[in-house]
Amino acid sequence: MLASSLLGCLSIQAGTETLAAPTSSSTATGLLVGKLVGETNFDRTWSAFTLYKDDTRPILQEFSLQGLLQAQYADGNSDNGHFDIRDFKDANAANNQSVWGDHFEARRARIGFKSRWYQNWKFGSQIDADTTDGANKIYRDIYELYLTYAPTDAMNVTVGKTELKFGRQQEILSKEILTLERSLVSNLLAPGELTGVMVNGKGIQDYWTYELGLYGTARARALTGYDAGTVTLGKIGYDYASQSGLDTALASVHFVHNSAPGFKETDSDNFYSNASPAFTDSIALNNDITMGRFGLITDILYGFGYQGTADQAGVEKSLNQTDVLGVSVIPSYFIAKGLQLVGQLQWATSERAQPASGNTPATTNLALYSRYEKWAPSVIQNGDNYASAYIGLNYYLYSHKLKFMNGIQYSTMDGGLAKADQTTSYHGYTFLSGLRFYF
């Protein structure tokens, strides 16, 4: 409906050139003008999601649909027994809303649009979609809703709701990550999708990149203000590809400050809010290089734990989070056309957890992956040391737009506080297989 309304302006800017019958000299392409582009069937099929595109027009240059679907299967075994997506599904209502049947999860499902206006303005939005209840409750929450002014590569100003990208793995969009899941500490420190303002740019004196943003802390269903607190994100990077002879090479430093760690919005309908990470400050050092068939991504992340109270769905809750450190290394290599071998080694550590004492709650340190190690039977939920090794194969049917991913991960965790019915450590394998599709 929004697309139809916005595209109404095309009749104004097109003058006597109608959309239904573009002239031979028309440069417009897109589904609405009946002109798909590309050399292959895949190219032409994906170009149908572009409803209209014409860079020569003064008002609207592009209007496209965008969306993604990431479906996956998982099966695991630990020292205590078998676990799979069914255990994840049965854990709580929030997990249940993304699982198809008992064995497959719609890891991410989004739909929306993007557009470019007056050459320098970009406007777009996507919603997270609920795929488990037919057409009854498709809308779950706003994933992004943004307006960007981009007069040059050196300065882009964005207002609205976007996903904060802290650390290199978060900077790489979920539709282009090489492993089925990001690293443990990357997920632990991720601020989520927040509302605010951000300025960023690249090519400063040829080599430098930067980003600075100020956001509201609340991970909410729609747009928010700054009432609950603020998250400040700063980055500076250096592109050294031309100096090193590599195809691509970027090293950067990221910093996040959270004025209200642990804050959580109240759940509503089919939206289940996540709490803001319980860290006052976080630092990331990362490096990303590619050369021919080879790639290497390195992330070093540190979070300064928060001790105090947080408003969680209107209730004051005491938090006692320890500092955490995580290192992740992801090498990759194309062993054949469209077939990529990917590995990931990660190690994370924190202070040893301490039991509750008087008015001081028990400390929280590292937590197992919620997908899907956390749901192994009678397993420890937190620990002070985590290590894992992942190896996988990615098969690209149409670049990242349509690919299959398979991988297996072996993980260990120890050093946490176990309940009476839990083991004091975790050792287990998780096999993951997924289909990734976006347009």
Secondary structure, 3 states (H helix, E strand, C coil): CHHHHHHHHHHHHHCCCCCCCCCCCCCCEEHHHCECCCCCHHHHHHHCCEEEECCCCCCEEEEEEEEEEEEEEEEEEECCEEEEHHHHHHHCHHHHCCEECCCEEEEEEEEEEEEEECCCEEEEEEEEECCCCCCCCCEEEEEEEEEEEEEECCEEEEEEEEECCCCHHHHCCCCCCCCCCCCHHHHHHCCCEEEEEEEEEEEECCCEEEEEEEEECCCCCCCCCCCCCEEEEEEEEEECHHHHCCCEEEEEEEEEEECCCCCECCCECCECCCCCCCEEEEEEEEEEEEECCEEEEEEEEEEEECEEEEEECCEEEEEEECCEEEEEEEEEEEEECCEEEEEEEEEEEECCCCCCECCECCCECEECCCCCHHHCCCCCCEECEEEEEEEEEEEEEEHHHEEEEEEEEEEEEECCCCCCCCCCEEEEEEEEEEEEEEC
